[in-house]
Structure formats: C-alpha cells, structure tokens
Amino acid sequence: MSDTALEATGLGKRFGRRGGWALRDSAVRLPAGRVCAVVGPNGAGKSTLLALAAGLLQPTEGRLTVLGNTPAAARHRIGYVAQDKPLYPQLTVAETLRMGADLNPERWDAATAGRVVAGGDLDPRSRIRSLSGGQRTRVALALALGKRPELLLLDEPMADLDPLARHELMGALMAEAAQYGTTIVMSSHVVAELEDSCDHLLLVGDGRIRLAGEIDDLLAAHLRISGAADAADLDAHTVVESRVTGRQLTALIRPAGPLAGDWRTSAPTLEELVLAHLRNPAAPSLTPAEAAPQESAA
C-alpha cells in the first residue's frame, strides 16, 4: 500500500477549448489515513478535483496519482459519492445493494452497507425514485462504504441531511477511518461541521489550492492579534486580513518571528482561518512545507 493517498503536481482542468480553468497549476500531497476537508466557495474547483481523483475526468495539464497509481488503475480501491448521488431510479434499495455486491465481488462488505441503510429506517423494497434526497444520500453512502474503499471521495455528502442524520453518518465515516485506515476526502461548505472530524485541510479558491496541510499545523502558523492602530508595524509578517475600527486594529497574520509592540494575541479557529483567506484571495498561499508552527509570539 502507498503511504500517499493522493498526489498532484501542476494539475489543471479546463472545460472546452475556450472554456475557463476549473482548476489550475495545483499541487497537493495527501498522506494515507487522513480525514481531509476540502473547502471553498461554489465554483472554486472542489468538485473538479474530486472527479479527477475518482478518474471520471482527465486532467488538461499536470499529473495526478491516487494510491500510488493512476486514478483509472486505482478505481476499484476508490469510493466516490457525487453531489447529485446518481442512482438507478427504477431499482429498489435491496436491488441497488445487490448491484454493489455484484460489481465488487472481492471487496463487498454487506454488513456495513446494510447498517448504513438500516440507520435510515428504509424499506429495502422501496424504489430509489420514491426516496427523499436524504434517503438517496444514505443509499449512495452505503454503496460507497460497502465497497470497503481505501480512498473515499465525498462531494458535499451531507448537504441534504438533517442535523441528526449528519451527526450519525459522520460518526459512521469516522468509525470507518479508524477501523480500516480509510482515507476520507470530503468537501463541504459547513466548516464548523468538519473541524472536529478532519485532521487535514485543502482550501480551494479561484481554481487553485490556497491552503494545504495538517489542520493543527495550519492553525499554529497563524495568529489573531489586536492592538492600537497607530502603533501597528506588521511589515515583517504576512498579513492575511486586517481591519481598523476606531483606533483598534485586528488582524490575522502569519508571524515571521516575535511581535514588536503591545498586542493581544489568540489562536484562530478553523472557520476564522478559512473565512479570512476566502475574503482575501490575494493573501499568499501556504503549503505543507511552509506551515511549520511558528515560535511563540508575545
């Protein structure tokens, strides 16, 4: 088994000869066994990145490997749930799971797939076309988990689930990761929902990777500060975001060393970090090599 779940260099995807770039010049390395959050606004390139990793799209430029191989060669080791959860509407729930077993005879875990479906109190005889959006999501996740994948790619998987179902299925995903070492890559708009579950972050904006690395390292590389605006001297540091209210300046920075002056400091939350970078697309990107924790600033 490869110790790298996903690796890309110079990765780009353009749709049509004159179409815009959905993803451009992207470099990513995701170690195996991580639970990775992919966040960013609509149209940022999140879905394109996941579809490329699943082998459903071919890159326009660059190189992408999955589990040490091409996405096509690794497809039997990958589980993928797209935003629209495509399923055969005429099949019943039971027939859909039997299809999953037939397509994955050497890897199919009927017990896991059955537990996911049973958790939603679904009638196995119900046809897919009669299910609600949340119920179809549950069936799609059952198919993906039943495949016992080494890499599980989930594109906005919880968007149409109620809070209780989201909590339950997130628990099932975390149990899968813990028991089998499954690498999970999950896109979402709800950053706070991912903070307690994910240990790795990819922030995608304008078709490029803006932040990438272990969440603890990325948070440790940033600092929230506040102090007198007329005493602000932050030229030596990377300022991601700053604003002045009256005589008070508050900012999110990547300190290059100890802070000079009288500042109040605190660690940012993951949501604060992500929103600051999304509000300021000109802020420099941060790669894993650059995300080492800084010395304590005072």
HELIX and SHEET records of a PDB file:
HELIX    1   1 LYS A   46  ALA A   53  1                                   8    
HELIX    2   2 ARG A   75  ARG A   77  5                                   3    
HELIX    3   3 VAL A   93  LEU A  103  1                                  11    
HELIX    4   4 ALA A  110  ALA A  118  1                                   9    
HELIX    5   5 ILE A  128  SER A  130  5                                   3    
HELIX    6   6 GLY A  133  GLY A  146  1                                  14    
HELIX    7   7 PRO A  163  TYR A  180  1                                  18    
HELIX    8   8 VAL A  191  GLU A  195  1                                   5    
HELIX    9   9 ILE A  215  ALA A  220  1                                   6    
HELIX   10  10 ALA A  229  ALA A  231  5                                   3    
HELIX   11  11 LEU A  270  ARG A  279  1                                  10    
HELIX   12  12 PRO A  288  GLU A  290  5                                   3    
SHEET    1   A 3 TRP A  21  PRO A  31  0                                        
SHEET    2   A 3 THR A   4  ARG A  14 -1                                        
SHEET    3   A 3 GLU A  61  VAL A  66 -1                                        
SHEET    1   B 6 ILE A  78  VAL A  81  0                                        
SHEET    2   B 6 LEU A 151  ASP A 155  1                                        
SHEET    3   B 6 THR A 183  SER A 187  1                                        
SHEET    4   B 6 VAL A  35  VAL A  39  1                                        
SHEET    5   B 6 HIS A 200  GLY A 205  1                                        
SHEET    6   B 6 ARG A 208  GLU A 214 -1                                        
SHEET    1   C 4 THR A 238  THR A 245  0                                        
SHEET    2   C 4 GLN A 248  ARG A 254 -1                                        
SHEET    3   C 4 LEU A 223  ALA A 228 -1                                        
SHEET    4   C 4 ARG A 264  SER A 266 -1                                        
END                                                                             
